[in-house]
Amino acid sequence: MGDLGRADEAVPLFERALAIIEAALGPDHPRAKAIQQVLSEAVQQQRHTTPNTSVRHHTS
């Protein structure tokens, strides 16, 4: 996931998955813990990436 640069799309999906897993299996279940870890990594990546903006260079 880290190499793809799509954290903005991934974070809401992981949040939803975490809510479903926690409701079904509980917050201490290993699957919930795994999703929490991946979600944490996606949020970190999201904070470190900046939106793609085009930069125009003006020449004199």
N, C-alpha and C positions, 0 to 999 in steps of 0.2 A: 504494500500500500504506500509506503513512504516514497518510493520512486515514481509513483504515478501522479502525485501532486493533486489529488482530488479530495483532500481532507474536508473541504467545504460541503461536498456531497456525502461523504462518509459519516461525518459526525451525527447528523440527525438519524441516519439509519442505524448506527450503533446504539444511539440513545433509545430508539424504539425497541430494538432487539433486547437491550438490557432490561427495559421495563417489562417486556413479555416474559423473559426468562426468570426475572426476580419474582414476578407474580406467580409463575407456574412452579418454580423450584426453590425459591427463597434466595435472599441476597448472599448467603454464604455457600451456595452450591458452586462447585468448580467451574461449571460453564459460565455462571454469572461473573465469577472472578476473572475468567479469561476475557470476557467481553469488556469488563471494566478496564483491564489492562490495555486492550486494543483501542478502546475509546480514549483513554488517557493519552496514548501515543498520537492518535489522530488530532486531539485537541492541541497537543504540543506542536505538531506540524502545522496546524492551522494558524497558530500564533506566530510561527516563524516564516510563513510565506506571505508575500505581498501580492496584491492583485496585479495581474498583467496589464500594464499600461503601455501604450506605444509612445515612444519618445521621438520627437521630431528634432532633427539637427538642422539648424539654419546656417547656411554658409554665406560669407560676405562677398 
